[in-house]
Amino acid sequence: MQTRRNFVKGLAGAGIAVPFLRENAFGQLFKANVIAGDRAPAAIADDETYWSTIQAAFDVDRTMINLNNGGISPAPTHVLAELWREIQFTNSLPVENMWGVLQPRMEGTRRELAEDFGCDPEEMAVCRNASEAMANITFGFDLQKGDEVIVTNQNYGRMIMNWQQRAARDGIVLKQISFKVPPPSQEYLVEQYRAAITPRTKVIEVTHITNLTGQIMPVRAIVDMARPLGIQVSVDGAHAFNHFPFTRDQLGCDYYGTSLHKWTLAPIGSGFVYVRKDKIPQLWSLFSSAESQRGDIRKFEEIGTHPQANFNSVSVALAFARGIGTTRKIARLRYLRNRWANALLAESPRVHILTPLTGETSGGICLFNVDGLDPVKLGTWLHDKYKIVNTPIVHPEFSGIRITPNVYTTLQEIDTFTDAVRKALKAGIV
């Protein structure tokens, strides 16, 4: 039988800092885990008693239906409370409290992030977002004129622009490859990279899960292909960490960057950059750092005055994430995705889903379009008429609307969205 004492013991065994959890959040996690019991994640995915308990840990605006959690997700109420507490403490005596008290405490955040990612804490740097993390990696490589870098044209726009700037300044060659959506197989994706490799290829940047369609890329297979050829592989994991379960060793990568204000539900302006220990000395930091820091992962944190309260509050968000577990979370996200996607597919042959709906090659991010309906106009109509926040996507090779719920999203909200699209299918969007 699950008791409060056993639950606390389990959290502590997982490294969760229970004292930082407010009673209401702790209580919600406890009640949810009593409901879950020993059932498998798939058996809990549609248990609204469990998920309504998790939803109660959030104070969100329910007058709007937020299906754009791929941009920024709200943090649970207790995470926001911890952030505000640390901001107030900082503000009372900033020079002493932020640098003297809070900054040293970030070593705990570093340790907990490293534990979840599966690396040494001395390989984990805390930063503000995936863009900053990947900029450290992109601009940190020693590359010469004529060296080639391979990305896809579905990599995140800012990451592509980073490489374009390197191409303009340093004379490297940026090769953007294309792939079908949805792709026929994971092997097909690997082959698209393989076909672009030449003797001048030095770096491949892989998006762990694309922000456009939610395609999960075969990172390990790409790393295994590239490493024997002496090609470095950097991974943009902006949408992956705490979205679905994985560890560093399962990916095999040497460089990884992510945001924590998406699926980890941490304060806005938090992320991490991972660099394998033997690669740190050779990777330049984005901001200048001392020679004595050449082999220190903390050189990637040298950004001047920074939001220390945001970074420290990540630990509280990790505690909440662990209380749910990534296996339960991804089961729920796939359930919500399939609920609306399969309903719309059944409604009309005009509906097309550009994201795989089976297997483990996608998660909560899903892209759809409708024959005869412009996605930008449809997205605006959904927002203005039904107050549904969504993300129209216009790519040179495809277009649609990206839908990204999260753990606080209710079935009623998913069904309201589905019914709205049904009305658009039948009557148009005038």
C-alpha positions, 0 to 999 in steps of 0.5 A: 500500500502506498503511504505518505511515508513510503512516497517520501522515501521513494522521492528521496531515493530518486534524489528529489529534494522533498523539502523544497516542495510546497505542501500542495504540490507534494500533496498532489503528487502523493495523491496521484501516485496513490491513484497510479499504484503499480500500474504500467504507464500505458494503463494510466495514460487515460486515467482522468482521476490521476491526471486531474490530480496532476493538473491541480498543481498548475494555476493556468488561464483556462479561458484560453486553451493552450496547445502551444506548449512547444514554445514555453510551458507554464511551471507548476505553482510551487515552482513559480513560488520557489522562483519568487522566493529566490528572487525576493531573497536576491533582491534584498541584498543582491551582491551578497545573496545572489553571488554569495549564497544562491550561485554556490547552491547551483551545484545542486541543480547541476548534480540533479540535471546530470543524474537525470541526463546520465552524465558526470556533473562536471559535464553539465553546464546550466544556461538560459535556453537551447539557443544559448546551449547550441550557440556554445557548441556551434561557435565553439568548434574549431573549423577551417574554411571549406569544412562542411557541416550537415543539418536538415532544413527542419533544424530549428531556425536559430540553429541554422542561422548560427551555422549560416553566420559561421559560413559567412564569417569563416568560409565553412560550407553548410549543407541542408538536407531534406527528408519526407514527412512523415519519413518512411523509416528511421533507416531512411533518415540515417541514409539522408545524412550518410548520402551528404557526407564527404571527406570534408564533413566535420560536424553533423547537427541533429535535432533530437525531436523536430519542433515542426512535426515532432519527428524523433530522430535516430540520434544513436544511429547517426552518432554510430555512423559519424564517429568512425569517420571522425565527424562530430555530432551535436544534438539540439534537444530543445524539445526532448529532455523530460518529454520522453525517456532517454539518457546520454549513454543511450544517445552516445552523443558528445554534445547536447543542448536543451531548454528546461522551460518546455517539457521540464516545466522549469522557470522561463529562461533555463536550460543546459549544455552538456559536453563530454569531459574530454571534449571540453578543453577543445570547445571554445566558450561562447563568452570569453573565459580564463585559460584556467577554465579551459577544461572546466564545464563552468566556462560555458556559464560565464555570461556575466550577471544572470538570473540565478533564481531561475537556475536554482529553481530548476531543482524544484521542477525536476522534483515534480517531473520525477514525481510523474516520471517520463514514462508516464508523461510520454504515455499521456502525451501520446494518448492526447495526441492520438485522441485528437489526431485519430478523431480528425482522420476518421472525420475526413480524408481531407485531414493529413497528419504529418507526424508518425502516430505509432511506435516511439518516433514521435511524442506530444508534438503533432502537425496536421493540415486540411486540404482546402484550408490555409493553415495560417487562416485556420490557426487564426480562426481557432485562436480568435473564435475558440480561444485555442492557442496553436502554431501554424507552420509554413515550411518550404516543403510542407505546412500545417498546424502544430498542436502541443498539449502538456500534462495540465491539458484536459480532455475537455480542451482536446475535445473542444479543439477537435470539435472546432476543426470538425466545424471548420471541415463542414462549414469552412472558417468564414 
